[in-house]
Amino acid sequence: MAVYNFTLQHNFRLILAYHSQGKTIYWKFQNYNPEGSLEIGEKFSSVSGYTLEETPYNSSFAGYKDWFIQNYNKPGYTIEVGDGENPLPIYQFSQVYNDNIGILTLGLIL
């Protein structure tokens, strides 16, 4: 509820939802394709080295990204960081940080 209410109170250009597992960026929700979504996702993929993929059907309908795209028609991304077991081991922190600093920086200026 906190994230939902926070989102309602702001006019975000895009959102990033961080999860752990997979080194993948999911950018789309069903047939919604907000303007610039693919191009921004490609930039995020380029700076992180993560693959850019459409959200699998079975993974849709329950996430913040999906709700944001559907309700605001603006770009939203689920960033899956790290690899292995949850919680991610602390030794992956530096790699996750280095992989994602470009996404976070671009997200501020796009």
Secondary structure, 3 states (H helix, E strand, C coil): CHHHHHHHCCCCCCEEEEEECCCEEECCECCECCCCHHHHHHHHHHHHCCEEECCCHHHCCCCHHHHHHHHHCCCEEEEEECCCCCCCCHHHHHHHHHHHHHHHHHHHHC
